[in-house]
Amino acid sequence: MATLTLSGALDRTTVPELWAKHASATSLQGGVVSLAGVESIDSAGLALLTALRRKHGIRLTDVPAAARTLARAYDVETLLDEA
């Protein structure tokens, strides 16, 4: 099982590169994405996480409070649940 650790900002400036790198990565299938180092997140970052969760069935860990607050605003909080 693959583990991907994200850090820094997950926003409109960083997501395109991450999307290109990980959106179709079969190595993430059923893997773990740690958000322990994520310092900030916007709607683009939330979109990336929800897409990875839906497409690859990833498990998220260390979800920061800011991500949960944003997810709650978009009514997708359950997609950030840590399994």
Buried (B, 14 or more C-beta within 10 A) or exposed (E): EBEBEBEEBBBEEBBEEBBEEBEEBEEBEEBBBBBEEBEEBBBBBBBBBBBBBEBBEBBBBBBBEBBBEBBEEEEBBEBBEEE
